[in-house]
């Protein structure tokens, strides 16, 4: 653990800060002039991501190997650092997996949020930014707006996010000093432009972009497109893909503008892109092939999902600026960087006579 270097703009605890969204948001916070403390149990994140955040920004980042459901561990962090705000990314996040691990999802996502909110309340930390999901909308009419009734029961993951939102609304009612921003983002993709951090799931990816990059890199044989018979122009699902750095910057904006009480914002582009269109753009921008075939629909998927982003633009001035082409280009640069890292490690192992098993665990 490194010594805390406190910036005058304040210190933000980022739970899940070694993961995909948390690491990019940590970069955005540091570049905006905040200090960051990261807590992560490394279920989805990687310890080396903390080092890469430091490399990108040139700023030391204290980090703790801690589970968000562990109240004592959280209390230690709040005792050792003067925390001004919390950004809560820590949680289990696979729609598919949530059907088979529902109890784990409720424990980690819901109980973890309750535990973190309890510690925040005890230490007088009242600024809380929560990582929610467009999954809470379920099969509503697009575009999804923040005032819609939620229909998250299409999958347990979405249900846990909806329950966390309810908890946080009640926290704001319980203590009017709380300033809570609930951010429902749509389909984060891409990577930091440096290529140093990006989406690197363990095992076979559930999300489409790392699946595409791994197929293009030859790590996986082909991409399976789940369903080509949806009621959409090309038969494939339509999603609101949004660059991860736009999402990260949205968190900083929300923290800086959120007032008393709880507020909900969509973070998306407001436009839908089909799976086939995404694959076509990726191939065209990066001049690579992505072999693919169609498979049966996946449980829990809906046909069309994209955001109404009017509220977030009007109230805090945030708007996604990066294009689908940017997302595809940055994601591929990150994948190429991973391949270079692997090659360098293999070369180093030859030099010292050590064998390193670099195969992904599936």
C-alpha positions in Angstrom: 0.0 0.0 0.0 1.3 3.4 -0.9 1.2 6.6 1.2 -1.9 8.6 0.5 -1.2 11.8 -1.5 -4.2 14.0 -1.0 -5.2 16.5 -3.7 -6.9 19.7 -2.8 -9.9 18.7 -4.8 -10.5 15.8 -2.5 -10.0 12.0 -2.3 -12.4 9.5 -4.0 -12.6 5.9 -2.9 -13.2 3.8 -6.1 -14.5 0.3 -5.2 -13.8 -2.2 -8.0 -11.2 0.3 -9.1 -8.9 -2.4 -10.6 -11.7 -3.5 -13.0 -12.7 -2.3 -16.4 -14.9 0.6 -15.5 -13.2 1.4 -12.2 -9.7 1.7 -13.7 -10.8 4.0 -16.5 -12.8 6.2 -14.1 -9.7 6.3 -11.8 -7.8 7.8 -14.7 -10.5 10.3 -15.4 -10.6 11.3 -11.7 -6.8 11.7 -11.4 -6.7 13.7 -14.7 -9.4 16.0 -13.3 -7.2 16.7 -10.2 -8.7 14.3 -7.6 -6.8 11.8 -5.4 -7.9 8.2 -5.7 -7.9 5.3 -3.3 -8.8 1.9 -4.9 -10.5 -1.1 -3.1 -10.8 -4.3 -5.1 -11.0 -8.0 -4.3 -9.6 -8.8 -7.8 -12.5 -11.1 -8.7 -13.0 -9.2 -12.0 -10.1 -6.7 -11.7 -6.3 -7.1 -12.0 -3.7 -5.7 -9.6 -1.6 -4.7 -12.5 -4.4 -2.3 -13.6 -3.6 -0.1 -10.6 0.0 0.1 -11.8 -1.1 1.0 -15.3 -3.4 3.7 -13.9 -0.3 5.1 -12.2 1.7 4.9 -15.4 -0.9 6.7 -17.4 -1.4 9.5 -14.9 2.0 9.7 -13.2 0.2 9.7 -9.8 0.6 7.2 -7.0 -2.6 5.3 -6.1 -3.1 3.6 -2.7 -5.0 0.4 -3.1 -6.5 -2.3 -0.8 -7.3 -5.9 -1.5 -10.7 -5.7 0.1 -14.2 -7.1 -0.4 -17.0 -4.6 -0.4 -19.1 -6.9 1.9 -16.4 -6.7 4.5 -17.4 -3.9 6.8 -14.2 -4.0 8.9 -12.0 -3.8 5.8 -13.9 -0.8 4.6 -13.7 0.9 8.0 -9.9 0.5 7.9 -9.8 2.3 4.5 -12.0 5.2 5.8 -9.9 5.4 9.0 -6.5 5.6 7.1 -7.7 8.0 4.4 -9.8 11.1 4.5 -12.4 10.1 1.9 -14.6 12.8 0.4 -16.6 10.7 -2.0 -17.2 7.1 -3.1 -17.6 5.7 -6.6 -19.1 2.2 -6.3 -18.2 -0.2 -9.1 -17.5 -3.4 -7.1 -19.9 -6.2 -8.0 -20.7 -9.2 -10.0 -21.8 -8.2 -13.5 -22.7 -11.1 -15.9 -26.3 -11.4 -17.0 -25.7 -15.0 -18.0 -23.9 -16.0 -14.9 -26.5 -14.3 -12.6 -29.0 -17.1 -13.5 -26.8 -19.8 -12.0 -25.2 -17.7 -9.2 -28.2 -15.7 -8.1 -27.4 -15.9 -4.4 -23.9 -14.7 -4.9 -25.2 -11.8 -7.0 -27.6 -10.7 -4.2 -24.9 -11.1 -1.5 -22.2 -9.2 -3.4 -24.2 -6.6 -5.2 -27.0 -5.8 -2.7 -25.3 -6.6 0.6 -22.1 -5.0 -0.6 -23.9 -1.7 -1.4 -25.7 -1.7 2.0 -22.4 -2.3 3.8 -20.6 0.4 1.9 -23.5 2.9 2.5 -23.4 2.0 6.2 -19.7 2.8 6.5 -20.2 6.1 4.5 -22.9 7.1 6.8 -20.8 6.3 9.9 -17.8 8.3 8.6 -19.8 11.3 7.3 -19.0 10.6 3.7 -22.2 11.7 1.9 -21.2 11.9 -1.8 -22.0 8.5 -3.4 -21.9 7.6 -7.1 -23.4 4.3 -8.0 -22.7 2.1 -11.0 -26.1 0.9 -12.2 -27.2 -0.5 -15.5 -29.7 -0.1 -18.3 -30.6 -3.7 -17.5 -33.0 -2.3 -14.9 -35.3 -1.1 -17.8 -36.0 -4.6 -19.0 -38.4 -4.7 -22.0 -39.6 -1.1 -21.9 -40.2 1.1 -25.0 -37.1 2.7 -26.4 -35.5 5.1 -26.0 -35.3 4.4 -22.3 -35.9 7.4 -20.0 -35.1 7.8 -16.4 -38.7 8.2 -15.3 -39.9 4.9 -16.7 -41.1 2.1 -14.4 -38.3 -0.5 -14.0 -38.7 -4.0 -15.3 -35.5 -5.7 -14.1 -36.9 -9.2 -13.5 -35.8 -10.4 -16.9 -32.5 -11.4 -15.1 -31.2 -11.6 -11.5 -28.3 -9.2 -12.3 -30.8 -6.5 -13.3 -32.8 -7.2 -10.2 -29.8 -6.7 -8.0 -29.1 -3.3 -9.6 -32.7 -2.2 -9.1 -32.6 -3.2 -5.5 -29.4 -1.3 -4.9 -31.0 1.8 -6.5 -34.0 1.4 -4.0 -31.6 1.1 -1.1 -29.7 4.3 -2.1 -32.9 6.2 -2.6 -33.9 5.2 1.0 -30.4 6.2 2.2 -31.0 9.7 0.8 -34.4 9.9 2.5 -32.9 8.7 5.8 -30.1 11.3 5.7 -30.7 14.4 3.6 -27.0 15.2 3.7 -26.4 12.4 1.2 -25.8 13.4 -2.4 -26.3 10.2 -4.5 -26.0 9.9 -8.3 -27.3 6.6 -9.8 -25.8 6.2 -13.2 -27.5 3.7 -15.6 -25.1 3.1 -18.4 -25.7 1.1 -21.4 -23.0 -0.9 -23.2 -19.5 0.3 -22.3 -16.9 -0.7 -24.8 -13.5 0.4 -26.0 -10.3 1.2 -24.0 -8.1 4.0 -22.9 -6.4 5.6 -25.9 -3.0 4.7 -24.5 -3.9 1.0 -24.9 -2.7 0.3 -21.4 -6.0 -0.5 -19.8 -9.2 -2.0 -21.3 -11.7 -4.8 -21.0 -9.9 -8.1 -20.2 -12.4 -10.6 -18.8 -11.3 -13.9 -17.2 -12.3 -16.9 -19.3 -14.6 -16.7 -22.4 -16.0 -13.2 -22.6 -19.7 -12.5 -21.9 -19.5 -9.0 -23.5 -19.3 -8.6 -27.2 -16.3 -6.3 -27.7 -13.6 -8.5 -25.9 -15.1 -11.5 -27.8 -14.6 -9.6 -31.1 -11.0 -8.6 -30.3 -10.1 -12.1 -29.1 -11.5 -13.6 -32.3 -9.7 -11.1 -34.4 -6.5 -11.9 -32.5 -6.9 -15.6 -33.1 -7.4 -16.4 -29.4 -10.9 -17.7 -30.1 -12.0 -19.4 -33.3 -15.2 -17.4 -34.1 -17.7 -15.0 -32.7 -21.2 -16.4 -31.9 -24.0 -13.9 -32.5 -26.9 -14.8 -30.3 -29.9 -14.5 -32.5 -30.5 -13.2 -36.0 -34.3 -13.3 -35.9 -35.0 -10.3 -33.7 -37.5 -7.6 -35.0 -34.7 -5.3 -36.0 -33.5 -4.2 -39.5 -30.8 -6.9 -39.8 -32.2 -9.4 -37.3 -29.5 -8.9 -34.6 -29.8 -7.1 -31.3 -29.4 -3.3 -31.2 -27.5 -1.8 -28.4 -26.3 1.7 -27.3 -22.5 1.2 -27.3 -20.7 4.0 -25.5 -17.0 4.5 -25.0 -15.7 3.6 -21.6 -13.9 6.9 -21.3 -17.1 8.8 -22.0 -18.6 6.7 -19.2 -15.7 7.5 -16.9 -15.9 11.2 -17.6 -19.7 11.0 -16.9 -18.9 9.8 -13.4 -16.7 12.7 -12.7 -19.4 15.1 -14.0 -22.1 13.5 -11.9 -19.9 13.7 -8.8 -19.2 17.4 -9.4 -22.8 18.4 -10.1 -25.0 16.1 -7.9 -26.9 18.0 -5.2 -28.8 16.8 -2.2 -30.9 13.6 -2.5 -30.7 10.9 -5.1 -30.7 11.5 -8.8 -30.7 9.1 -11.8 -29.0 9.6 -15.1 -28.6 7.5 -18.3 -25.1 7.4 -19.7 -25.3 6.4 -23.4 -25.0 7.9 -26.9 -28.8 7.9 -27.5 -28.2 5.9 -30.7 -28.5 2.2 -31.3 -26.0 0.1 -33.3 -26.7 -3.5 -34.3 -24.3 -6.4 -33.5 -23.7 -6.8 -37.2 -23.0 -3.1 -37.7 -20.5 -3.2 -34.8 -18.7 -6.2 -36.4 -18.6 -4.5 -39.7 -17.2 -1.3 -38.2 -14.6 -3.2 -36.3 -13.4 -5.0 -39.4 -13.3 -1.9 -41.5 -11.6 0.4 -39.0 -8.9 -2.1 -38.0 -8.5 -4.0 -41.4 -9.0 -7.4 -39.7 -11.4 -10.3 -40.1 -13.8 -11.4 -37.4 -15.2 -14.9 -38.3 -18.7 -15.3 -36.9 -21.7 -17.4 -37.0 -25.3 -17.2 -35.6 -26.4 -19.1 -32.6 -29.7 -19.3 -30.6 -30.9 -16.4 -28.6 -29.4 -15.9 -25.2 -31.6 -16.0 -22.1 -32.1 -12.5 -20.6 -31.4 -10.6 -23.8 -33.8 -8.0 -25.3 -34.1 -6.9 -28.9 -33.4 -3.2 -28.7 -31.8 -1.0 -26.0 -30.7 2.6 -26.3 -30.9 5.6 -24.1 -32.6 8.9 -23.9 -29.8 11.2 -22.8 -31.6 14.5 -22.7 -31.7 14.7 -18.9 -28.0 14.1 -18.2 -27.1 16.7 -20.9 -29.5 19.3 -19.6 -28.7 18.9 -15.9 -24.9 18.3 -15.8 -23.7 19.0 -19.3 -22.5 15.5 -20.1 -22.6 14.0 -23.6 -20.8 11.1 -25.2 -18.3 12.4 -27.8 -16.5 9.3 -29.0 -17.8 7.3 -32.0 -18.3 3.6 -32.6 -15.2 3.7 -34.8 -13.2 5.2 -31.8 -14.5 2.4 -29.6 -13.5 -0.3 -32.1 -10.0 1.2 -32.7 -9.2 1.7 -29.0 -10.4 -1.8 -28.1 -8.2 -3.3 -30.8 -5.2 -1.3 -29.7 -5.7 -2.7 -26.2 -5.8 -6.3 -27.5 -2.6 -5.7 -29.5 -1.0 -4.4 -26.3 -2.0 -7.5 -24.4 -0.4 -9.7 -27.2 2.8 -7.7 -27.0 2.9 -8.1 -23.2 2.4 -11.8 -23.6 5.2 -12.0 -26.2 7.6 -10.0 -23.9 6.9 -12.3 -21.0 7.5 -15.4 -23.0 10.8 -14.0 -24.3 11.8 -13.1 -20.8 11.0 -16.6 -19.6 13.3 -18.1 -22.3 16.1 -15.8 -21.2 16.1 -17.0 -17.6 15.1 -20.6 -18.2 11.7 -20.2 -16.6 8.5 -21.5 -18.2 5.5 -19.2 -17.8 2.0 -20.6 -18.6 0.2 -17.8 -20.3 -2.9 -19.7 -21.3 -6.2 -18.2 -20.3 -8.2 -20.1 -17.8 -11.7 -20.9 -19.0 
